[in-house]
């Protein structure tokens, strides 16, 4: 529902946000692969040009993508919040009269929406996008690492996923 609203609010920004998120998630495993290729080239006595370029490109992208993603997410969060406010206003003013606004359950929902929008119940959407992205980047990074590990041993991704899942299950309350 939320990601659908973000896409309806700003389709281009939404697609950019997801693409940069996927790239950010791939950077840490790629940095490990790039470093491994550099160490392998040193051990074999091969030319270091391509491995150094690979490490450099991945490292620069690793540094640049986070602030870029933050800027895209902040903009997408603001546009999504504005779009949701417009949807809320339309739902409140479209029916004729004010009788629909006096229902107790609607008053509670409108109060909660107002408090959320003002940052009373949580951070505004423009700030929350970075929190949302952080968890998703970790998930993508873990999946990318599992795929890379599969190239070394079929059982290694299973161990990674079990270890990752166990820590997330054990620490789930602290994440809330």
C-alpha positions in Angstrom: 0.0 0.0 0.0 2.7 2.5 1.0 5.0 1.8 -2.0 1.9 2.0 -4.3 1.1 5.4 -2.8 4.7 6.5 -3.3 4.7 5.3 -6.9 1.4 7.2 -7.6 2.7 10.3 -6.0 6.0 10.4 -7.9 6.5 7.5 -10.4 9.9 8.6 -11.7 11.3 9.3 -8.2 9.9 6.0 -6.9 11.6 4.0 -9.7 14.9 5.9 -9.0 14.5 5.2 -5.3 14.2 1.5 -5.9 17.1 1.4 -8.4 19.4 3.2 -6.1 18.3 1.0 -3.2 19.2 -2.2 -5.2 22.5 -0.7 -6.2 23.3 0.2 -2.5 22.4 -3.3 -1.5 24.8 -4.7 -4.0 27.7 -2.5 -3.1 28.9 -4.3 0.1 29.1 -7.7 -1.5 30.6 -6.2 -4.6 33.3 -4.5 -2.4 34.1 -7.9 -0.9 34.4 -9.4 -4.4 36.5 -6.5 -5.7 38.8 -6.7 -2.7 39.1 -10.5 -3.2 40.0 -10.0 -6.9 42.7 -7.4 -5.9 44.2 -9.8 -3.3 44.1 -12.6 -5.8 45.9 -10.5 -8.4 48.6 -9.6 -5.8 49.0 -13.2 -4.9 49.3 -14.3 -8.5 51.6 -11.4 -9.5 49.1 -10.3 -12.1 48.6 -6.7 -13.2 46.8 -4.7 -10.6 45.2 -2.1 -12.9 41.8 -3.7 -13.5 41.4 -5.0 -9.8 42.3 -1.5 -8.5 39.9 0.2 -10.9 37.2 -2.3 -9.8 37.8 -1.6 -6.1 37.9 2.2 -6.8 34.7 2.3 -8.8 32.8 0.1 -6.2 34.3 2.2 -3.3 33.3 5.5 -4.9 29.8 4.2 -5.7 29.5 2.9 -2.1 30.2 6.4 -0.8 28.1 8.3 -3.4 24.9 6.2 -3.5 24.0 6.7 0.2 23.6 10.6 0.1 22.1 10.3 -3.4 19.5 7.9 -2.0 18.8 10.1 1.0 18.1 13.0 -1.3 15.8 11.0 -3.5 14.1 9.5 -0.5 13.5 12.8 1.2 12.0 14.2 -2.0 9.9 11.1 -2.5 8.7 11.2 1.1 7.6 14.8 0.8 5.8 14.2 -2.4 4.1 11.1 -1.1 3.0 13.0 2.1 1.6 15.8 -0.1 -0.2 13.3 -2.3 -1.7 11.5 0.7 -2.8 14.8 2.1 -4.5 15.6 -1.1 -6.2 12.2 -1.1 -7.3 12.8 2.5 -8.7 16.3 1.7 -10.6 14.9 -1.3 -12.1 12.2 0.8 -13.2 14.8 3.4 -14.7 17.4 1.0 -16.1 15.3 -1.8 -19.3 14.1 -0.1 -21.8 16.8 0.3 -22.4 18.2 3.8 -20.5 17.6 7.0 -22.3 14.6 8.5 -19.6 12.2 7.3 -17.0 14.2 9.2 -18.8 13.9 12.5 -18.5 10.1 12.8 -16.4 9.2 15.8 -14.2 6.6 14.0 -13.5 9.1 11.2 -12.5 11.8 13.8 -10.0 9.4 15.3 -8.6 8.5 11.9 -8.3 12.2 10.9 -6.7 13.1 14.2 -4.1 10.2 13.8 -3.4 11.3 10.2 -2.9 15.0 11.3 -0.6 13.9 14.2 1.4 11.7 11.9 1.7 14.4 9.3 2.9 16.9 12.0 5.5 14.5 13.3 3.8 14.0 16.6 3.2 10.2 16.2 6.5 9.6 14.4 9.0 11.2 12.1 7.5 12.7 8.9 7.6 10.7 5.7 10.5 12.7 4.3 12.7 11.5 7.2 11.1 8.0 7.5 12.2 7.1 3.9 15.8 6.8 5.1 14.8 4.4 7.9 12.7 2.3 5.5 15.6 2.2 3.0 18.1 1.2 5.6 16.3 -2.1 6.4 15.7 -2.8 2.7 19.3 -2.1 1.8 20.4 -4.6 4.4 18.0 -7.2 3.1 19.2 -6.7 -0.5 22.8 -6.8 0.6 22.2 -10.1 2.5 20.5 -11.6 -0.6 23.4 -10.5 -2.8 25.9 -12.0 -0.4 24.0 -15.2 -0.4 24.0 -15.4 -4.2 27.8 -14.7 -4.2 28.3 -17.4 -1.5 26.3 -19.9 -3.6 29.2 -19.7 -6.1 31.6 -21.0 -3.5 29.5 -23.6 -1.8 25.8 -24.6 -2.1 25.4 -24.7 1.7 27.0 -21.3 2.5 23.9 -19.2 1.7 21.8 -21.4 4.0 24.2 -20.8 6.9 24.2 -17.0 6.1 20.4 -16.9 6.0 20.0 -18.9 9.1 22.4 -16.7 11.0 20.9 -13.5 9.7 17.4 -14.8 10.4 18.2 -15.9 13.9 19.7 -12.5 14.9 16.7 -10.7 13.4 14.3 -13.0 15.1 16.1 -12.6 18.5 16.4 -8.8 18.1 13.0 -8.2 16.6 11.7 -6.4 19.7 14.6 -4.0 19.8 14.0 -3.1 16.2 10.4 -2.0 16.9 
